[in-house]
Amino acid sequence: MRRISDRLGPNGPYLALALTCLLGWSFKAHCGAAWNGSEQYVTGCYSDAVPFWGLRGVAAGQVPYFEARMEYPVLTGALIWIEGLFAHLIGGARADAADFLLAVTFGNALLAFVVLELIRGAGAGLSRQYAWALAPPLILYLGHNWDLLAATFAVAAIRAASRGQAARAAALAALGGAAKLFPVLLLPLLGLGALVGRGALPLRVSRTALLVAVAIGAWGAVNLPVAWFAFDNWREFYAFSGERGGTAASVWELLAQFGWWRTDVAARNLWSLLLFVGGAVTIVTIGWRRHSAQPWLLFTPVLAWFLLTNKVYSPQFDLWLWPLLVLTATRARPLALFLLGDLAAYFAEFWLFAGWEGANVSATQADVLVAASVRAVALLWLIHAAVRDPAPRWVGGQRASDAESTPAQTGEQALPRAVVPAKAGIQTD
């Protein structure tokens, strides 16, 4: 593997990502858009693009929110509309769900390359670039739905924050929140960093107020026009999020299924909020001792805790976290365990659905519990490492190729070459 990396040189991650995207396309498209015999669950080729084609007005060319209902925030709705137009362009009058699946996969592939460029531009070394370019979650979720848009905004916000561009990071995080809500979890960390940073109190307050104004302005610029003219369809995402009960691999559904703690939707909303806030405050309080100069580093463990405590844990949510782990993680073993749990949870959940439909391949709720437990252990391990370990060596503008010290000297463990290839002679970070 190292010899291959040597021959490919610094452009190797781009070629690796192209291969990964091809595998991601093959994984979802191999059974087409006319599913038979629960094959979408048995083989894992399920994609939200297929039902969306007919159920959300994409086939008819309807504009989301204004002409069709949409349970996603506005930037994701806009992406779905654009990809629908692309599907009609490539399929013509006979365009179908398979064309839309191709359009969705192509759009996510472009975003995957944007993320790689952001990781590369942040100063992360080849090992981290390959960790994204060869990411198993990309194969699973490249054609799954549209969550990679928000993940791209989150990575862009992290890159801006790492360069001291707090206002730009706040705007990007807010725009990410207009695609999927999770990037807004970065905003309190940016605000806290501005409020307790250097300078006199009036200056710190004004910096914090500026970040608040920038975030509200960016979010409002894309949301208010839609909310003004199509309020009911615009609010569907927020209403749907509050009313849904949960998913098979969430801690709340597992507790209920095994009779350990049965809760209704209102109770889950309350307890998940309380647990998340309490855990997030604890993570920030402990992590602040080491990362007060770069509070944005705590976004990754806060998001991991959010996934653990949320009432909904859809399989593709792991794609939210993986690019952030690629940038900020310091230990390889919990990363490997997370990938194992992700793969196991993906198929355990879909094979559970297959069993409900009478397919030969099936899984039980106990299988989902085991897979989700593996993933949960990995997430807790990653949270612990994030608050305890020093920042990755690329933080602060030091590129991996410029670093001369070893991981042991800096207190950081590099991503192992057994997992991702590193160019000989280049220090991994």
Buried (B, 14 or more C-beta within 10 A) or exposed (E): EEEEBBEBEEEBBBEBBBEBBBBBBBBBBEBBBEBEEBBBBBBBBBBBBBBBBBEBBBBEBBBBBBBBBBBBBBBBBBBBBEBBEBBBEEBEEEBBBBBBBBBBBBBBBEBBBBBBBBBBEBBBBBBBBBBBBBBBBBBBBBBBBBBBBBBBBBBBBBBBBBBEBBBBBBBBBBBBBBBBBBBBBBBBBBBBBBBEBEEEEEEBEEBBEBBBEBBEEBBEEBBEEBBEEBEEBBEBBEEEBEEBBBBBBBBBBBBBBEEEEEBEBEEBBEBBEEBBEEBBEEBBEBBBEBBBEBBBBBBBBBBBBBBBBBBBBBBBBBBBBBBBBBBBBBBBEBBBBBBBBBBBBBBBBBBBBBBEEEBEBBBEBEBBBBBBBBBBBBBBBBBBBBBBBEBBBBBEEBBBBEBEEEBEEBEBBBBBBEBBBBBEEBBBB
